[in-house]
Amino acid sequence: MSAEPAMQPGADDAPIFLRDLWYMAALSNTVAKGAMRRQMLLGEPVLIGRMRDGRAFALRDICPHRGVPLSAGRVLPENTVECPYHGWRFKADGGCTLIPSLVDGQDIDATKIRVRAYPVREQDGLIWVYFAANEHEEPKTEPPRVPVPNAKPRWVESQTFTCGIDHAVIGLMDPAHAPYVHGRWWWRVSPREKAKHYEPSANGFVMTRHAPSKTAYKIIGGADVSTEITFELPSTRFENIRGTIFGRQVDVSGLTVCTPIDANNTQVTQIFFWPAWLGFLKPFFMILGPTFLADDRRIVELQKQGLAFNPTLMLIQDSDMPAMWYHRLKKAWAESAQNGTPFVNPVKERTLRWRS
């Protein structure tokens, strides 16, 4: 089959947002001790904060008493969150520790009152939040690790895309759009035929290591530079670049995460990790990074004008195969969660060919 219909949100019976997976919620250095902030994640109000002892946490940002956002309160020295309305206090695990208005003889056990707590992992300078299908279940997986020793974010760019998670993801993994979306007088690419080998991974797929076609990669390792690109559910893309500079092997990892705000808005964040001694790379990313991400944001804003009329879309071989895989992966994951059966990756090893 040379083409197939593009799945629309809900058309394949898969939920808009996948559960039992980790979503990148914040950079560690943006959440100070004693700080809290409200974020919409997967259409839910979530309080992202850090206790006085340094522990990151995430709670449903609604006090179970009268519905006031807990993020409007404060973190107390005893490492609890105090609601600004009546002073109810909650631990990082969501348990209530105090109801100040109670007096002797009033038979209410505060410890039986809870606000939903989301599992949190803080690693590689990032804060990940786990959204379980059943809030009482422990995480079934761990968030992805950045494949760079002593990983620390060296460059970050984040923009809000006014589109749902599906269009954000498949737009960024699209291998054929660069000459048209990113083309400029100072950055022109003449489309030519390409062939890349793909393999399935645990929860996604990998474009196996190969020599990149763009000359910009030469600043990371000269002639022997190579790259590997991975995608993992729900919306995590790594580009792992390896080369040699001054006789030393260099690994640079680019992470792109699409974090759903709600059904119509997605936060897209690009983060690059490299050894500290490669600081000369930062100006390059500061100049080009925001520009290219803004290109992708603008194209989905244009796309939105057409999608408003609910057109029938299509996906074609081979350039849209990553998008087809994404939809199939998402459907398979949702079905495994719903049926309680093991997830089976539908992606098969294959070489894709396209012109870009």
N, C-alpha and C positions, 0 to 999 in steps of 0.2 A: 504494500500500500504506500503510495507516494505522499498522501496527505490524510489528515484526520481532523475532526472538529476539535477546537480548543475548549477545554473544560472551563465552564464559568463557575464562580463560587456557588456551591450548593447543587450544581447540576449533576455531580457524580456521587451525591449523597455523602461525601466526605465533609466533616465540619470545617468551618473557616479556619479555626485555630486548633492545632494538634495539642494533645495533652500527654502527660507522662514524659515530658521533655524539658530540657533546660533552655532558658532564654537569657541573653545578656542584657542586664538591666542598667548597669552603671559602671563607670570607671572608678576604681578604688579611691583615687586621689580627689574625686569630686564629693566624697562623703566623709566629712571630718568627724572626730569624736564628739558625741552629743548632738550631732546634726540629724535632721529628718527632712524628707521631702515627699510630696505626693506625686505619683506617676500613674498614668493609665497604661496598663499592660494587658493585652488580650481583652480589652474592653472592661477590665476590672480596676477599681481604685486600689492602688498598692502603696503602702508606706515603706519607703526605702530609708534606712537609718543606720546609725552606728552607736552602740552603747558607750558609756564612759570608759569601759574597759577595753574598747577597741573592736568588739565583735560587731560585724555587719549583720543586719536582720531585715526581714520583710514581713509585714503584717497587712491584713486587709484594712484599708484605711477608713473603717467605719466603726465607731464605738458601738458595741452591742446594747448599750443602755439607751441612748437617745439619738444615735445616728450621726453624731458630730465627727468630722474627720480627726483622727488621732494625730495626724501630721500637724495640726494647728496647736497641739500641746507642746510638751517638752520632755526631754530625757533627763531623768533625775540621777543624782550621784549614786544611788543604790542600783542603777542599771535597770530601771523600769521606765515605761512610757506613761506619762500622766495625761489623761484627757482634759482638755481645757474647759469643759462644761461643768463637771461635778467631781473632778479629781480622781476618777477611777484609774487604777494603775495596772499595767500589763507587762509581763515579762516577754523576752524575745521569743519564747515558745508559745505565746498567745494566752497564757494563763493569767487570770486576774489575781492580784495579790492584796488589793485593798479597795473597799468602798467606804470613803470617809464619812458618809452621812449615816451609817449604821450606828445604833446605840445598843447598849446591853439589853439582851432579851429578844432582839429581832433575829429570827432564825433564818438567816440567809448565808449560805456557804459560798463566799466569793471564789474559792478555788475551783468550784464547779462551773464557773463562767469563763468562757474563752472567746477570743477573737481568732480568726483563721491566721495561722502562721505558715508562711511558705518556706520550704527548705532553701537554704542559701549556701553557696560555695564561693569563696573568694580566693582566686588564684591568678597568677600572671598579670596582676594589676587590674583584674576585672571582677565584677560581682555578677554572678549568675543566679537566677531564681528558677525554681522548679515548679511547674504547674501540673499537679497531679489530677487525673480524672476523678479520683477519690481522695479528698483532702486528708484523710486519715492514714493513707498509705505512705510508706517511706519511698524515697527515690529508687527507681529500678536501674538507673544508669548514673554516670558521672558526666559533668560537662567536659567539653573538649579541651585538651591541653595544647598550648602553643608549642610547636616543635622547635623551640629555640632555647638553649641553656640560659637559665636565669632571666627568663622573659620579662621584659618591662616595656610598656607602650612608649614608643619614641615619637610617633606622630599620629594624630587623631583628627578625623573630620567626620562630623555627624550632621545630617540634614533630614528634615521631615518630608517624606514623599506623600502626596495626597492621593494615595491609592491603597488598595488592599494588599495583604501580604503576598498573595499569589503573583500579582503583576510586578511587585517589587522584586521578588525572587527571580522569576524567569527573565525579567528585563536585564538584571545584572549578570546572569549566567549566559545570556545570549551571545554566541560566538561570532555573529555576522553583522552586528550593528555598528562596530567601531568606525569604519570609514565614513559613515553618514551622520552618526550622532556626535562623534568627537572630532570630525575633520575640520581643520582650520588652515589658514595660509601658512602657518608655521608648523603645522603637524598634519601632513597629508599622507594617506596610505592608499596605494594602488591595490585594489582587490586582486587577490591571486588564490589559486587553489591550495587548500591545506588538508592534511590528513592527520588525525590524532587518535591515539589508542585509549580506550576507556575500559575500566574494570569496576565491578561492584565493590563496595566497602561495607562496613557494618550496617550503617543506616543511610547509605547514599551511594556515591560513585566517585571515581578518581580518573582524571586525565593523567595518565602515567608520565613519568619524568621524561622530558624532551628538551631539545634546544629551542629557545624562544625565537620567534621570527622578528620581533621588534628590536631595533638597534639600541633603544634606551636601556635594555637589560645589560648592555656591555659595561656599564659603570659598576656592576656588581660581578666582577670576576672575569672580564674580558672574554676570550674565545671559548673558554670551557664552561661558561655559565649554562645552567639548566634549571627547569622549573617543573613543578608538579602542582596540579590544582585539584582540590577535593571539595566535595559538597556533602554535608550531612544534615539530616533533618534535625530541627524544623527549618532552619534558614541560615546555616553557617557555611561560609566558603573560605577556605584557606588557599593561598598561593604561596608555596614554599620554594624559594629561589636559593640556589647554591652556586657558588663560584669561588674563585681564588684571587685574593688581593695581597700583594707583597709576600707571596709565597704561603699565605695562610688561608685555610678553607673558611669561607664565610657563608653563614646561613641567615637569610632574611625571610621573615614570614609576614605576609599580608593577610589580615583577617577582615572579612566583611560579614556583618551580621545584620539581618533584617528583624527588628523587634516590633511586633504589632502593637500599635497604640489602641486602635479599635478597628472595626470592619473597613473603614475608609481611609485610614492614615497609618503609615509605617515609618518608624525611625530607622534610617539606614546609616550605619556607622562603619567607617573604615579605619583600621588600626594597623600600623606597621611596627614590627619588632626587629631590632638588630643589635649587635654588640655595641657597647658604649663607644668604642674607639672608631666606629663608623659614623660619627656625628656629622661628617661632611655631606651625608645623604639628605639631611633634613631640609635644607633650602630647596632641593629638587622637588620634594614632596609638598612643601608649603606652596610652591608656585603652581604645580600641575594638579595636585590632589583635589582641592576644592573645585577647580574648574571642571574636571572630568566627572566628578560626582554630581555637580550641578547640571551637567549635560544630561545625565541619566534622569535626574529629577524633572527637568523640563520636558523630556520626551514622554514621561508618564502623565504629565499634566496635559500635553497635547492629546495623548491617547484617551484621556478621560473624556474629551469632547466627543469622540466617536462612541465610546462605551456607553455614554448616556442614552444612546438609542438602542441599546441591547442588541448589537449586531451579532450574527453568527460568525465566529472566528475560525481560523484553521491553523494547524501546525504541519510543517512539511519536513520530509526527510532531506538531508541529514542534519541540517543546521538547527532545526527545532527539536532534535532528539533529546537534548538535556531538559527541555521544558516538558516533553512527554514523560520522561523518567521521573521528573519532580511530581507530576500529577499522579503517576502510578505509585510512587513511593508513599505519597501522602494518603492515597486511598488504602493501600495495603496496611499502613500503620494504624489508620483509624479503624479498619476492620479487625485487626488483631487486638486492639484495645477493647473494642465493643464485644468481641466474641471470647476474649480471654485466651486466645491462641497465640503461639509464637509468631513473631514478625518474620516474614519471608521476603527477602529483597527481590523485587521483580526485575532488577537491572541485570542484563547479560553482557558478558565481555564482547566488545565490538570496536571496530575502527570506523570513525565517522569522517566524511569528506564534505567540504563546503568551500565556498569562495568568499573571502573577506579581506 
